[in-house]
Amino acid sequence: MTAAQAGVQASLQSAWHSVLPTELRSVTYGAVREAPAPAVRVAVALSGGNDSMALLDAVASAAARHANISLSAVHVHHGLSRYADEWVAFCERECTDRNIAIDVRRVHVERSGGIGIEAAARNARYAIFRSLDADALLLAHHRDDQAETVLLQLLSGAGPHGLAAMSALRAGRPALMRPFLMLERRTLEAYNRARGVRSIVDESNADATFARNFLRTRIAPILAEQFPAYASTLERAARHQADAAELLDDLARLDAAQDGDVHELAQATLARLPPARARNLLRWFLRQQGLRAPSTVRLESMLQQLIDAAPDASIRLQHDGAEIGRHRGRVKVHAPTSPSFEQHWDGQRELQLPGGTLSFVAGIGEGLAARAVADAGVVVRSRLGGESIRLRADGPRQELKKLFQAAGVPAWEREARPFLWHRAKLVAVPGIGIAHDYRSGPQDAGWRMEWRRRDRGES
């Protein structure tokens, strides 16, 4: 090994070791602090390319000196290249040679989702990463990747959160770590040459029709000619933007604290804030609910509708697979409107409906009278509108709309709520009541109904 190669290796190992004792241990120990004998489970995202192979080799070397670290690798098979199976075989061989367990996950990349293959593949890949049973996942992104990400975000018109690009550490389970983010691509290439580390070449990296590849192959060389340190400069700019984004989030938390609930926003709070702070608060709120940031035009439209609509107006804004609604002055994110449905109930203890689960619990002296529905003529269907029910023998028929309003049930939940009919008569609505002549007597067998609405994200 030449002196230059030794210097490169020492630089890389120094960078890795500077991360291992501090950020990695503090994050992962926190995740397993309740274990009797803490053992840190670390996974490496392994594509088989130059960068991830450098990471695997460096991590394997470091982990060998720390008995409490259990190391594995995860390879995501996207199925987009004709060489994908060969890449799996390569990664498996490399892990076997290092005595490292590897988890190969196959995903389907949606090509017609409207976001492009690159973004669809990334979404599928990160969905796998989030599901891993590990304390930390290490990614091989480096300074050049960061510079490309900043340029992509800048060209898309992103704000501080987008321009902050990739973070070196994101807490969670697994925690996401990028220990090479301060290193250049050429440093990793030199490390692999010095160590004799093998890697594969993804032929799609040369396809300039993909935005990132276009920047890497066409734009980056031109920038490097005029601005040799451009990657370092953009990486530093990303850190400045990360600071700005953190301050904006702190401001949003202060504004949201007036409501006392991070899961809801008060319409009045949005209305009384200056426009820039209201936009910042709504962006932050949507991120807290796991939604992507809307475009500037879309955000402005959402804000206007949420603030300016009349108190009794029904607001249902669709965004990123969810809906944003307003009920009694509160802004909430909820699951999309459930489709209409109709099912027969023949005594099953549970019905899976589009909007949730309806359970029937047998009992005495409560719920729907078993004798009244013994002929199995009960139909469970979605709301049609205009229904009414008599809950008391001496009371009037009441419109379900008014009963829902009195119970404080938001409009979007009413459409998911099941209605039970027996021989063309509405006999029960979970959470609202049972028709008086179908209610179980004190000594009668009955069915207590329990309705659990499906949360957003549940399948």
C-alpha positions in Angstrom: 0.0 0.0 0.0 1.4 3.4 -1.0 1.7 6.3 1.3 -1.1 8.1 -0.6 -3.4 5.0 -0.3 -2.6 4.7 3.4 -3.5 8.3 3.9 -6.9 7.8 2.1 -7.6 4.7 4.2 -6.7 6.5 7.4 -8.9 9.5 6.5 -11.9 7.2 5.8 -11.4 5.1 9.0 -10.9 8.3 11.0 -14.2 9.7 9.7 -16.0 6.4 10.5 -14.5 6.2 14.0 -15.4 9.8 14.7 -19.1 8.8 14.2 -19.1 5.4 15.8 -18.3 6.3 19.5 -20.6 9.3 19.6 -23.6 9.5 17.4 -24.1 5.8 16.7 -23.7 4.8 20.3 -25.9 7.5 21.7 -28.7 6.9 19.3 -28.7 3.1 19.3 -28.1 2.7 23.0 -31.1 4.9 23.7 -33.2 2.5 21.5 -32.1 -0.5 23.5 -31.4 1.0 26.9 -34.0 -1.3 28.6 -32.4 -4.5 27.4 -30.6 -6.4 30.2 -27.4 -6.6 28.1 -27.5 -3.9 25.4 -26.5 -5.2 22.0 -26.7 -2.7 19.1 -28.1 -4.0 15.8 -26.6 -2.1 12.9 -27.7 -2.7 9.3 -25.9 -1.4 6.2 -27.9 -0.5 3.1 -26.0 -2.4 0.4 -26.6 -1.9 -3.3 -23.2 -3.4 -4.2 -22.0 -0.2 -5.8 -18.7 1.5 -5.0 -20.1 3.7 -2.1 -22.1 1.0 -0.3 -19.2 -1.5 -0.6 -16.8 1.0 1.0 -19.3 1.5 3.8 -19.7 -2.3 4.3 -16.0 -2.9 4.4 -15.3 0.1 6.8 -18.2 -0.8 9.1 -17.2 -4.5 9.2 -13.7 -3.5 10.2 -15.0 -1.1 12.9 -17.7 -3.5 14.2 -15.1 -6.3 14.7 -13.6 -4.2 17.5 -16.9 -3.7 19.3 -18.4 -6.9 20.6 -21.8 -5.3 21.4 -22.4 -4.4 17.7 -24.4 -7.0 15.6 -23.9 -6.2 11.9 -26.0 -7.1 9.0 -26.8 -5.8 5.5 -30.0 -5.2 3.6 -30.2 -5.3 -0.2 -33.3 -4.0 -2.0 -34.1 -5.8 -5.3 -36.0 -3.2 -7.4 -36.5 -5.4 -10.4 -35.6 -2.5 -12.8 -32.4 -3.9 -14.3 -31.8 -7.1 -16.1 -28.7 -7.5 -13.9 -30.7 -7.2 -10.6 -30.4 -10.9 -9.8 -26.7 -10.8 -10.5 -26.4 -7.9 -8.0 -28.2 -10.0 -5.4 -25.7 -12.8 -5.9 -22.8 -10.4 -5.7 -24.0 -8.8 -2.4 -24.6 -12.2 -0.9 -21.1 -13.4 -1.8 -19.5 -10.3 -0.4 -21.4 -10.6 2.9 -20.6 -14.3 3.1 -16.9 -13.6 2.7 -17.2 -11.1 5.7 -19.5 -13.4 7.8 -22.3 -10.8 7.6 -25.9 -11.7 7.4 -27.8 -10.2 4.5 -31.5 -9.6 4.1 -32.7 -9.4 0.5 -36.0 -7.6 0.0 -37.9 -7.6 -3.3 -40.1 -4.6 -4.1 -42.5 -3.6 -6.9 -41.7 -0.2 -8.3 -44.9 1.6 -9.5 -44.0 3.0 -13.0 -47.3 4.8 -13.6 -47.7 6.7 -10.3 -46.9 10.1 -11.8 -43.7 10.7 -9.7 -41.1 9.1 -12.0 -39.2 5.9 -11.6 -36.4 7.4 -9.5 -38.8 8.7 -6.9 -41.0 5.6 -7.0 -37.9 3.4 -6.4 -36.7 5.6 -3.6 -40.1 5.4 -1.9 -40.2 1.7 -2.2 -36.6 1.4 -0.8 -37.2 3.7 2.1 -40.4 1.9 3.0 -38.2 -1.2 3.4 -35.7 0.7 5.5 -38.3 2.0 7.9 -39.6 -1.5 8.5 -36.2 -3.0 9.4 -35.8 -4.6 12.9 -32.6 -2.7 13.6 -31.3 0.0 15.9 -29.5 1.9 13.2 -29.3 1.8 9.4 -26.2 3.1 7.7 -26.4 4.7 4.3 -23.4 5.4 2.0 -24.4 8.9 0.8 -21.4 11.2 0.4 -20.6 14.9 -0.2 -21.1 14.6 -4.0 -24.6 13.0 -3.4 -25.4 15.9 -1.1 -24.4 18.5 -3.7 -26.6 16.8 -6.3 -29.5 16.7 -3.9 -29.2 20.4 -3.1 -29.2 21.2 -6.8 -32.2 19.0 -7.5 -34.1 20.6 -4.6 -33.1 24.1 -5.7 -34.3 23.4 -9.3 -37.6 22.2 -7.9 -38.1 25.4 -6.0 -37.8 23.8 -2.5 -37.6 25.9 0.7 -35.2 25.4 3.6 -36.4 21.9 4.5 -35.7 20.7 0.9 -32.5 22.6 0.6 -31.2 21.0 3.8 -31.0 17.9 1.7 -29.9 14.7 3.5 -29.2 14.7 7.3 -26.2 12.9 8.8 -28.4 11.5 11.5 -32.1 11.1 11.8 -33.3 9.6 15.1 -35.9 6.9 15.1 -36.0 3.1 14.9 -34.1 2.4 13.0 -32.0 5.6 13.2 -30.7 6.6 9.8 -27.1 7.5 9.7 -24.8 8.8 6.9 -21.3 8.6 8.2 -19.7 9.4 4.8 -21.6 12.7 4.2 -18.5 14.8 4.6 -16.4 12.6 2.3 -16.1 12.9 -1.5 -16.8 10.2 -4.0 -13.2 10.0 -5.0 -12.1 9.3 -1.4 -14.4 6.2 -1.4 -13.1 5.1 -4.8 -9.5 5.4 -3.6 -10.4 3.5 -0.4 -11.8 0.6 -2.4 -8.7 0.5 -4.6 -6.4 0.5 -1.6 -8.4 -2.2 0.2 -9.1 -4.3 -2.9 -12.9 -3.9 -2.3 -15.0 -5.2 -5.3 -18.2 -3.4 -6.4 -20.7 -3.6 -9.2 -21.6 -0.9 -11.8 -25.3 0.0 -12.2 -25.7 0.7 -15.9 -28.6 3.1 -15.3 -26.2 5.6 -13.6 -25.0 6.6 -17.1 -28.6 7.3 -18.3 -28.8 11.1 -18.4 -32.5 11.1 -18.9 -32.7 10.7 -15.1 -32.4 14.1 -13.4 -29.7 13.1 -10.9 -27.6 11.4 -13.5 -27.9 14.4 -15.8 -26.5 16.6 -13.0 -23.7 14.1 -12.2 -22.6 13.5 -15.8 -23.3 16.8 -17.5 -23.5 19.6 -15.0 -21.1 18.6 -12.2 -18.0 18.5 -14.5 -18.7 22.0 -15.7 -19.2 23.3 -12.2 -16.0 21.6 -11.0 -14.0 23.4 -13.8 -15.1 26.9 -12.6 -15.7 26.1 -8.9 -13.5 23.2 -7.8 -14.9 23.1 -4.3 -18.5 23.4 -5.4 -19.5 20.1 -3.7 -18.1 21.3 -0.4 -19.7 24.7 -0.7 -23.2 23.2 -1.4 -22.8 20.7 1.4 -22.1 23.7 3.7 -25.1 25.5 2.3 -27.2 22.5 3.1 -26.1 22.7 6.7 -27.0 26.4 6.8 -30.5 25.5 5.4 -30.8 22.7 8.0 -30.3 25.3 10.7 -32.9 27.6 9.1 -35.4 24.8 8.8 -34.9 23.9 12.5 -35.6 27.4 13.5 -38.7 27.5 11.4 -39.9 24.3 13.0 -39.2 25.8 16.5 -41.4 28.8 15.5 -44.2 26.5 14.3 -44.1 24.5 17.5 -44.5 27.8 19.5 -47.4 28.7 17.3 -49.0 25.3 17.6 -48.5 25.2 21.4 -51.3 27.7 21.6 -53.6 24.9 20.6 -52.1 22.3 22.9 -52.6 19.5 20.5 -50.1 18.5 17.8 -52.7 16.3 16.1 -55.0 19.3 15.4 -54.8 22.9 14.5 -57.2 25.7 15.5 -58.6 27.6 12.5 -58.4 30.7 14.7 -54.7 30.3 15.1 -54.1 30.1 11.4 -56.3 33.1 10.8 -54.6 35.4 13.3 -51.0 34.6 12.3 -49.2 36.8 9.7 -49.3 35.0 6.3 -45.7 33.7 6.4 -46.1 32.2 9.8 -49.5 30.7 8.9 -47.9 29.0 5.9 -45.0 27.8 8.0 -47.4 26.4 10.6 -49.5 24.6 8.1 -46.4 23.1 6.3 -45.1 22.0 9.7 -48.4 20.5 10.7 -48.7 18.5 7.5 -45.2 17.1 8.0 -46.0 16.1 11.6 -48.9 14.0 10.1 -46.4 12.3 7.8 -47.5 14.1 4.6 -45.3 15.6 2.0 -45.2 19.3 1.5 -47.7 20.7 -1.0 -46.6 23.1 -3.8 -46.6 26.8 -3.0 -49.8 27.3 -5.0 -51.5 24.3 -3.4 -50.5 25.4 0.1 -51.9 28.9 -0.4 -55.2 27.5 -1.6 -55.4 25.1 1.3 -54.7 27.9 3.8 -57.3 30.2 2.2 -60.0 27.5 2.3 -59.3 26.6 5.9 -59.3 30.2 7.1 -62.0 31.9 5.0 -64.7 29.2 4.7 -67.9 29.8 6.7 -68.1 28.1 10.1 -70.7 25.6 8.9 -69.0 24.9 5.6 -67.8 21.3 4.9 -64.1 21.3 4.0 -62.4 18.2 2.6 -59.0 18.8 1.0 -57.2 15.8 -0.6 -53.5 15.7 -0.3 -50.8 12.9 -0.5 -53.3 10.1 0.0 -55.1 11.7 3.0 -57.7 14.3 3.6 -57.5 17.6 5.6 -60.8 18.5 7.1 -62.2 21.1 9.5 -64.7 20.4 12.2 -65.9 22.8 14.9 -63.0 25.1 14.2 -60.3 22.4 14.3 -58.2 21.3 11.4 -57.5 17.6 11.2 -55.8 15.1 8.9 -57.8 11.9 8.4 -58.2 8.9 6.1 -59.8 9.4 2.7 -63.5 9.1 2.4 -64.7 5.5 2.5 -66.4 4.0 -0.5 -70.0 3.0 -0.2 -70.6 -0.5 1.1 -73.3 -3.1 1.9 -72.8 -6.4 3.7 -75.1 -9.0 5.3 -74.6 -9.8 8.9 -75.3 -13.4 9.9 -74.0 -13.4 13.4 -70.3 -13.0 12.7 -68.4 -11.5 15.6 -66.6 -9.1 13.3 -67.2 -7.3 10.0 -64.3 -5.7 8.1 -65.7 -2.7 6.4 -64.0 -0.2 4.1 -63.8 2.4 6.9 -63.1 0.3 9.9 -64.1 -2.8 11.9 -67.5 -3.4 13.4 -67.4 -5.9 16.3 -70.4 -7.7 18.0 -70.0 -8.7 21.6 -72.6 -11.1 23.1 -74.1 -10.1 26.4 -77.2 -9.9 28.5 -79.4 -6.9 28.9 -77.5 -4.7 26.5 -77.2 -3.9 22.8 -79.2 -5.1 19.9 -81.8 -7.7 20.9 -80.7 -11.1 19.6 -84.3 -12.3 19.3 -85.2 -9.3 17.1 -82.6 -10.2 14.5 -82.6 -14.0 14.8 -83.8 -14.4 11.3 -80.4 -13.2 10.0 -82.0 -10.4 8.0 -79.6 -7.7 9.0 -77.9 -5.6 6.3 -74.9 -3.3 7.2 -74.5 -0.5 4.8 -73.1 3.0 4.5 -75.0 6.2 5.0 -77.2 7.3 2.1 -78.4 10.6 3.6 -81.8 11.6 5.1 -82.1 8.6 7.5 -83.9 8.9 10.8 -84.4 6.7 13.8 -86.7 6.5 16.9 -84.5 5.9 20.0 -87.2 6.2 22.6 -90.7 4.8 22.6 -92.1 8.1 23.6 -89.8 10.2 21.5 -89.9 11.5 18.0 -88.0 10.1 15.0 -84.7 12.0 14.8 -82.6 12.7 11.7 -79.2 11.1 11.8 -77.6 14.3 10.6 -78.7 16.1 13.8 -77.8 13.2 16.0 -74.3 13.1 14.4 -74.0 16.9 15.0 -75.1 16.6 18.6 -72.5 13.8 19.1 -69.7 15.9 17.6 -69.1 13.4 14.8 -67.1 15.0 11.9 -68.6 14.8 8.4 -65.8 12.5 7.2 -66.5 10.0 9.9 -70.2 9.9 9.2 -69.6 8.4 5.8 -67.6 5.6 7.2 -70.0 4.8 10.1 -72.0 1.6 9.4 -75.9 1.7 9.6 -77.7 -1.5 10.5 -81.0 -2.3 8.7 -83.5 -5.0 9.4 -86.2 -5.6 6.9 -85.9 -2.1 5.4 -85.9 -0.5 8.8 -82.9 1.4 10.3 -82.4 -0.3 13.7 -79.0 0.8 14.9 -76.0 3.1 14.3 -72.9 2.4 16.4 -72.0 5.3 18.7 -75.5 6.9 18.2 -78.0 4.4 19.4 -80.5 1.5 18.8 -84.1 1.8 17.7 -86.3 1.5 20.8 -88.1 -1.7 19.6 -84.8 -3.4 18.8 -83.1 -2.7 22.1 -82.3 -5.7 24.4 -84.4 -6.0 27.6 -82.8 -6.4 31.1 -82.8 -10.2 30.9 -82.5 -10.6 27.1 -79.6 -11.8 25.1 -78.1 -9.0 23.1 -75.3 -7.8 20.8 -73.2 -4.9 21.9 -71.7 -3.1 18.9 -68.2 -1.7 18.9 -67.0 0.4 16.0 -63.3 1.2 15.4 -62.6 3.5 12.5 -59.6 2.6 10.4 -56.8 5.0 11.0 -54.9 6.7 8.1 -52.3 4.3 6.8 -54.0 1.1 8.0 -54.7 -1.4 5.2 
